[in-house]
Amino acid sequence: MSTRQNPYNRYSIFDNTRHITPRDQHLLDLLAEHHVLSTRQIAALFYPSLRRAQDRLVVLHRAEVLSRHTWGTATGGATDYLYSLGPLGARLRPNASYDLDRPRRVSPRNHMERMSRLVSSPSLNHTVGVNQFFVDLSARARTDARCALVRWWSERRATAVYDRSGIHPDGHGIWRCGEKTVGFFLEHDNGTENHARVVSKFAAYRELAAHGPTYPVLLWVPSRGRRDNLLASLTGVGVPAAVAIQGADPAARVWYLAGFGGPYHLHDLPSDHGPDSAINPGRFHP
């Protein structure tokens, strides 16, 4: 009796990569930089429906292009799958787990061990939350032709590019809507740090603004009380500090500027790309 041959043969990288589409390649790029994305996040980024995303992700998982991890709630109930680079995906993106200034080839085995630690880490929900912010912006751009998320950098990349100032944002992006373009640094705030600790981070952002971009620092917070208290503490920190509550559309008119009220749309926040010089290596050129 003959059996149908699976077009994905895990032992042949050439056979497998022949079936990887440009959309799959884009997904691999994102996972190489941002580690994990949920099924729903991938659907929002690339697909017309959740079902279409699920069907394709099953194929990529079986081919070992992606690895799949059960993501549970605080009470232990499974809510979604998280995807990371699989053994084949790690071979296609060999520098995925390293800083830009220290590129090294790593075997899929080492990469998979790192992914296993990530998905069992207490920081997992924070990582997913940071990625959700950028996914929401990307999804907004898919439905609004005026807008685009033209840069989405991980903490690792932003820290490497702006290492002179010592900033450690959770992410960095450039958002364009109409004729306006705003850069920003994201601080995904879970309410676990005291106000003094949050305020202390702005010394590095002031240092960056002295020779590089002056971008608003976005604090994405869990509650109205946290928002209002931080707005009071952040007045006068020397760079734009904007606060909004998680769950809202981050592109919408939900941002309050410390010392200047609000709400503002994301694209209306003050932003300066800084000098076009060697001391501003990450400068954005519209």
N, C-alpha and C positions, 0 to 999 in steps of 0.2 A: 504494500500500500504506500503510495507516495504521500509525502507531507509537504505543505507549503513552506517554502523557505522564508524566514524572517529577513526582510531587506536590511535590518540592522544586525550586523555580525560583530559582536564585541571584540573579536580577535583581529579585525581588519579596520584600522583607522581610516583607510581610504574608502572602504565601502560605507562606513558610517558617515563620514563628513560629506560624502556625495549627496546625502539626503538632508543636510542641514541647510535651511533656507536663510535668506538675508534677515528675516525677522528673528529666527533662532540665533543668528550671530549677534544681533543687537542685544538680545536677552543675555547671552553669554558675556558680552561686554559689561552690562550692568551688574551681573552677579560677580564678575571678577573684581569689580570695585566696591560693591555694596554688600557683598556676602550672601544675603538671603532676601528672598521676596516670597510673599504668600501667593497662593493661587489667585485670590481676588485682586491683589496688586498687579500681578502679571496680566490678568484679564483687563484691568483698567488701562494698562499701558499699551496693550497691543491688539486686543481682540474685540469683536463686536458683541460677544456674549460670554458669560462665564462658562457655558457648556463647551463652546469652541476652544476656549483656553484649556479646560480640563482634558479634552480629547487629545490635544497636541502635547500637553505636558506628560500624559501617560506614555505616549510614544517616546518622547525624549528621555523619560525616566527608564523605560525598559531598555533603551539603547545605551544607558549609562552616560549619556550626555549630561544629565542632571541627576542629582541625588534628592531624595524626598524625605522630609522629616515631619512627624506629627507634631503639631503645635497645639498645646492644651491651654485651657483657661486656668485661673488661679485655683479653681476647685477640682481641676483634673480632667474636665471634659474637653474632648477634642473639638476644635472649632474650624480648623483649616490645615492645609499642608503648607510647609515652608519648603522652598526649593533652593538648592545651592549647586555649584558646579559638581558634576559627577566625575568619575575617573577619566572619561574621555574629554569632558569639558575642561578639566584641569590640564590635560595635555595640550588642548588647543589654546589655553590661556595660562602659560606656565609661570608668569610673574604675578599672578593674581593676588597673592597673599603678602606681597612685599612693598615697601615704600618705593616711590619713584626714583629716589636717589640711591637705592641699594638693590637694583634688579639682580635676581638670581633665579636660575631654573630650579624648580622643585618637582619632585615626582608626584604623581597623583596620590600615592600613599601618604606622603607627608601632608598634602593639602587636605585629604579626607580626614586625617587625624585632627587637623586644625578645625575643620568644619564640625566635627563631632563635639569638640570642646565648645565651640560657639553656640551650638543649639542646646547645650546643657548648661550654659552660662547664665548667671543672674542678669546679665546685661542684654539678654536676647530680646525681651519686650521693648527695651529702649532702642535697640537697633531697628526693630520692626517699626516702632513709632517714628523714628527719624526718617526711615524710608517712606513711610506713609505720607509724610508731609510733601515730599517731592513727587510721589505718585499722584497725590491730589492735584498738584499744579499741572503735571503732565496730562492728567485726565481732563482738566479744565481746558487746556490748550487743544485737545482733540475735538472739543465741541465749540471752540471759539477761534475762528481763523485769524483774529486780530492778535492773538497771544501765543507765546512760545516760551518754554523753559529751555533756554539756549545754553545753560551750563548747569551741571549737577555734579558736584565734587563731593567725595567722601571726606570724613575727618582726616584720614591718612593723607590724602592728596593736598587738601588745604593746608594742613600743618606743614607738609614738606615744602610747598611753594612759598608760604609766608613764614618760614622758620626764623627769619631775622627778628620778627616781632614777638614770637613765642605764643601766638594765638592757638587755641585748640577748640575750634567750633565743632559741633556735631555734624555740620555739613555746610556747604557753600553753594550758592546758586546765582544765576542771572535770569531775571524774569523780564520779558518784553511784552508790552501790551500797547497796541497802537504805536504812537510815536515815542513812547516812554520806555526806558530801560533802567531797571534798578538791580543793583547787586545786593546781596545780603549774606550774612552769616547766621546760621541757625543754632540756637541753644534750646534743645528739646528738654523742657523742665518738668520733672515729675513731682516737684514740691519737696524733695528730700534734702536740698541744700538750704542753709540759712541765708538770710539776705546779705550778710557781710561777705559770704563766700561768693555769691552771685556778683555783687558789686566789684569784688576784687578782680574778676576776670576782665574788667574793662580797662585795666592798666595796659594790657597787651594790645587791645584794640586801639587805644589812643596812640601807642607806639607805632602801630601799623599805619594809622592815619597821617602820621608825621612825614612818611616817605612813600606811602602807597595809597590804596583806595580808602575812601571814607564811606563805608557801607553801613546801613542800619543793621544792628544786631537784633534778630528776631527771637523773642522769648515766647515759646509755644507752651502755655501753662495749663494745668488741669482744672482750674476753677476761677470763678469771678473774684473770690477773695484773694487768691494768690496774685491774680492780675493787678488788682487795685493796690495791694501792699507793695508789690514790686515797682509799680509806677511811681509811688511815693519815694521809694529808696533809690531809684535810678535817675532822678532829676539831677542834672548837673554832672553826669559822668563823663562828658566831653565828646562823646560820639552818639549818633542817633540810636536810641533804644526803644524798640516797639514791642508791645505785648498784646497777645491775643489768646483766646481760650481754645484748646484743642477740640476738634469735632466740627468746627466751622470750616467753610471754604477758605483756604489761606489766601486766595487771590482776591477775595471779596473785601468789602468795607468793614473790616473787623479789627483793624490795628489801631492801638492807642500809643501815641508817642509820649514818652516821659517828658514832662514840662510843656507839652504842646497840645494835649488833649487828643481828640479824635471823635469818631473813628475815621480811618483812612483806608482806601484801597492799597493793596501791596504796591502797585505801580506808581502811586502818588507819594510814597515815602522818599525822603531826601537821600540822594545817592551820588557819589562822585567817584569815577573810576581812577582818579589820581594821575600823576604825571606819566608820560610815555617815555620811560627811561629804564636803565639797567637795574635801578634799585626798586623797581616795581615789576618784577618778573611775571606776575600773573595778570597784568593789565588786560582788560577786555577791550577789544576793538570792534565797535558796532559795525 
